[in-house]
């Protein structure tokens, strides 16, 4: 799966939505998903680094409530940004 290393880094195994777009083969769909996820991960990682620089002491202690919430929010934001990117490319969630 795409971006698992980033999601693991943030402590989440977020479920994936399947996406579809008419007349798009699986290879193109996977390529688009990878690209959207890569961009989302890059944006979130950049923001996380910036937030650490401007936190009170620059250190977020592992296992602390703030650290866990930060990881959770980062993983959710990756999913949200990836979904937004795919929708802009004409994809919709696949129907079960």
Order of alpha helices (4+ residues) and beta strands (2+ residues): alpha-beta-alpha-alpha-beta
